Amino acid sequence: MWAYESVFYQIYPLGFCGAPFENDGVLEHRILKVNDWIPHIKKLGVNAIYFSPIFESDTHGYNTRDYTKIDVRLGTNEDFKQVVDNLHKEGIKVIVDGVFNHVGRGFFAFKDVLEKRWDSPYKDWFNINFDGNSNYNDGLWYEGWEGNYDLVKLNLHNEDVVQHIFHAVEGWINEFDIDGIRLDVAYCLDYGFLRRLRDFTDSKKSDFFLVGEVLHGEYGRMLNEMNIHSVTNYQCYKGIHSAFNSYNMFEIIHSLLRLFGPEDWTVARDRHLLSFCDNHDVSRIASILQNENHLPLVYAMVFGMPGIPIVYYGSEWGAKGDKSQGDPALRLSYDAPEWNSLCDFIAKLSEAKKNSNALNYGGMRSVVLTNKQCIFERKTAEERVFVCINMDGEGYTAHYDAGCGRGVDLISGKEIDFGGGTYLEPYSAMFVKCEY
């Protein structure tokens, strides 16, 4: 699967493009802005991109009106096709958000129900009680996602709903040639629907990638039951920034070993979860970390641990955004990309990850662990790489049996002599590949 050897970049289009929050119905070709960022994205070493909601919606993208057309605030289907074609020309795969648990109040079928009520042929597309009421005073009750009535829950047990979604997905593949879907709130979706979706997309494109948004739970079991390729690794998302802020590497390494370690009880060994340190729903990592020297090291952890790393637009140069100020603060529009030393470092991480069999497919074993330092091994039959991180402001010499005499740091290209221990410079990270 191509995604397992990829570095992803996430764009939240409505925010990235500076679109108004409310759908004003005015056509603006804002999505073409992505074309100007392609050189920057490629320079970062990215070879896959994930677009948050891009289809017609009421406001923030997750209250879909029409699965078949690009949001008018972003442009036309032809505009997005041009963007995808340009990304593909640069070897960059494209996945889009599939919001299948719920739709917006502006969705055609729900509007028909509000108008015709019992006489609407779409009344069974939703979970409705005509004897109740909603906070919109519709004179009927319907199920909203987590009590949010602007997000009208779909009835995925209704075959017409399933076929409507499958028809839209087929259109995305045929019209835009997308390479995968990120499934919004996958933990809410009917697993039978997900298994059918996997069979359907496999029949259209054999290497089509499905990744589900999940928060908690047993990821390995969920992947089996959902029959999709990957899920979001929120467990380690929290563990990463918490470990650095508390100077407690034990926290994140414990989480990683629980998920990917060598023991038989490992939850997601040999699975490829989506690894991240921030996204459009949480505070940017630069706003969470208490020590700015740890910012590059956080990315080293994201790229070095088992999984598929993804970088949220703007965070690669250290942009800030605090969730307490509301979601718009996390989804800003930047006139042009910036480039600094953090971008340089992430670009090196990208090349190391993409070109390393061990970093793409290797298991995980903890080798050295203190409060402020960690070294863990990523290993396949073809390659061994030691991920070494020192979050301390002082240097540290680690003593362990590397099983080889020399190595090379895949990040810096520097040769490493394991004799006498491995010296970790202050606030440093290395991906040391064993040479012999």
C-alpha positions, -999 to 999 in steps of 0.1 A, spaced: 0 0 0 15 33 -11 2 51 20 25 31 43 55 46 26 41 82 25 44 115 43 11 133 44 2 170 45 -32 182 57 -50 212 44 -83 224 58 -95 241 25 -121 265 38 -96 280 63 -66 276 41 -83 295 13 -98 323 35 -134 314 26 -163 330 46 -176 307 74 -212 309 62 -218 296 27 -227 328 9 -234 311 -24 -208 333 -42 -185 314 -65 -148 321 -58 -120 300 -73 -101 299 -40 -90 263 -42 -66 272 -70 -44 287 -43 -31 251 -36 -13 252 -69 9 280 -56 19 259 -26 28 227 -45 65 236 -47 66 242 -9 47 209 -3 71 190 -25 102 206 -9 89 193 25 92 158 10 55 153 11 41 127 -13 5 126 -2 -21 152 8 -53 151 28 -79 177 21 -104 182 49 -140 188 38 -141 202 3 -177 195 -8 -207 219 -7 -217 225 29 -236 249 52 -206 263 71 -175 245 83 -175 216 57 -188 188 79 -225 198 74 -226 186 38 -252 199 13 -240 181 -18 -215 152 -20 -211 157 -58 -198 193 -61 -170 213 -47 -181 240 -22 -189 272 -42 -167 292 -18 -138 271 -30 -145 269 -67 -158 244 -92 -152 207 -98 -130 217 -127 -109 238 -104 -104 209 -80 -97 185 -109 -69 209 -120 -54 209 -85 -55 171 -82 -39 167 -116 -11 191 -107 -4 173 -75 -4 139 -93 21 153 -118 44 159 -89 40 124 -75 16 135 -47 -14 113 -39 -47 129 -28 -73 118 -3 -104 137 7 -127 139 37 -157 116 35 -183 128 59 -208 99 59 -222 99 94 -242 131 90 -251 159 66 -261 195 70 -296 209 73 -291 222 37 -288 186 24 -315 181 -3 -331 150 13 -334 166 47 -349 198 32 -375 176 15 -384 159 48 -388 193 65 -412 204 36 -432 172 30 -427 154 63 -445 120 62 -449 123 24 -412 127 18 -396 97 1 -364 105 21 -379 103 56 -362 70 62 -328 84 53 -326 98 88 -336 88 123 -368 109 127 -397 111 152 -425 132 138 -440 135 173 -411 154 187 -392 187 181 -357 200 177 -340 231 189 -346 245 154 -384 242 162 -389 220 131 -420 203 146 -401 170 144 -372 154 162 -342 139 144 -309 125 156 -280 149 154 -243 139 158 -235 141 195 -266 164 200 -255 189 173 -287 194 153 -268 212 125 -253 177 118 -282 155 108 -273 118 113 -278 96 83 -294 62 85 -266 40 71 -289 9 73 -310 24 45 -299 10 12 -308 42 -7 -285 62 15 -257 37 10 -261 38 -27 -262 76 -27 -229 77 -9 -213 50 -32 -225 69 -62 -208 100 -49 -176 82 -41 -175 66 -76 -179 102 -89 -149 114 -69 -128 86 -83 -139 90 -119 -140 128 -120 -110 138 -97 -90 105 -96 -86 107 -59 -65 81 -41 -83 76 -9 -108 89 18 -104 99 54 -136 88 71 -149 114 95 -160 101 129 -154 65 117 -160 53 152 -197 63 147 -201 46 114 -218 12 110 -191 -14 106 -212 -32 80 -213 -1 59 -175 3 62 -169 -32 51 -191 -27 21 -173 6 13 -140 -11 14 -152 -38 -11 -167 -10 -33 -135 12 -34 -113 -19 -39 -133 -27 -70 -128 8 -84 -91 12 -75 -71 -16 -60 -48 6 -40 -75 30 -27 -67 41 8 -92 43 37 -83 59 70 -108 63 98 -109 90 124 -111 73 158 -102 86 193 -101 58 218 -103 20 218 -84 -10 207 -71 1 173 -61 -33 161 -95 -48 168 -112 -17 153 -92 -20 121 -102 -57 118 -139 -50 124 -140 -19 102 -119 -36 74 -101 -3 66 -64 4 62 -56 28 90 -70 49 118 -58 81 136 -35 75 165 -50 99 191 -35 78 219 0 88 210 -9 123 199 -16 131 236 13 111 248 38 129 227 32 165 239 25 154 274 58 135 275 78 165 264 61 190 286 65 168 317 100 156 308 88 120 310 97 99 280 83 69 298 48 81 290 51 81 252 73 50 250 48 31 272 20 40 247 41 31 217 51 -3 232 15 -10 241 5 -4 205 35 -16 185 59 -35 209 72 -70 205 50 -86 231 21 -109 221 -5 -85 236 6 -56 214 -26 -38 202 -16 -27 167 17 -44 158 23 -44 120 -5 -18 116 0 16 101 -18 42 121 -19 79 111 7 97 133 4 134 141 12 161 166 -17 185 157 -45 189 132 -76 211 125 -94 200 156 -67 205 183 -43 233 194 -12 236 172 18 219 187 38 251 189 11 265 212 12 234 234 49 229 240 64 247 269 100 245 255 103 256 219 135 236 216 114 205 217 94 213 185 118 196 161 121 166 185 83 162 185 84 158 147 113 134 150 90 113 173 61 115 149 83 104 119 104 78 139 76 59 156 55 33 137 29 49 116 22 73 87 33 108 96 11 138 87 19 175 89 -8 201 93 -4 231 70 15 260 88 27 239 116 58 230 96 72 265 103 59 267 139 26 285 134 5 288 165 -32 283 172 -50 278 205 -82 256 205 -95 278 234 -99 306 209 -123 285 188 -118 264 157 -112 293 133 -80 301 152 -67 267 141 -77 271 105 -61 303 94 -53 314 59 -17 323 51 -8 344 22 22 323 13 41 294 29 71 302 51 104 283 52 127 281 82 150 257 100 121 236 112 110 231 76 145 220 67 144 195 95 110 181 86 121 178 50 151 156 61 128 135 83 105 130 52 133 117 31 146 95 59 112 80 65 102 75 28 134 57 20 138 35 50 123 0 50 126 -1 88 109 32 94 81 22 70 75 -13 81 97 -21 112 86 -33 146 95 -14 177 118 -23 206 128 0 235 166 1 239 174 30 262 148 49 283 152 77 308 130 107 317 147 129 291 161 104 266 149 75 246 164 52 220 141 26 203 148 2 174 128 -1 143 137 -33 126 128 -54 95 146 -83 79 163 -58 56 172 -29 79 177 -17 115 173 19 125 177 34 160 155 64 167 174 85 193 160 115 210 174 137 237 150 164 251 175 177 276 195 209 273 226 188 281 244 161 261 239 125 270 259 93 263 239 62 259 254 28 264 238 -3 249 246 -32 226 237 -19 191 246 -52 175 268 -34 149 299 -13 150 290 17 129 260 34 115 248 65 97 223 91 108 196 92 81 187 128 91 221 145 89 242 119 70 267 118 98 286 86 105 281 71 139 306 49 158 288 28 184 321 21 202 321 38 237 284 46 235 262 68 215 265 105 222 232 125 219 237 162 216 214 186 236 180 189 221 188 165 193 174 136 173 190 109 151 177 81 130 208 58 130 208 30 105 232 1 113 258 -3 86 277 -33 99 
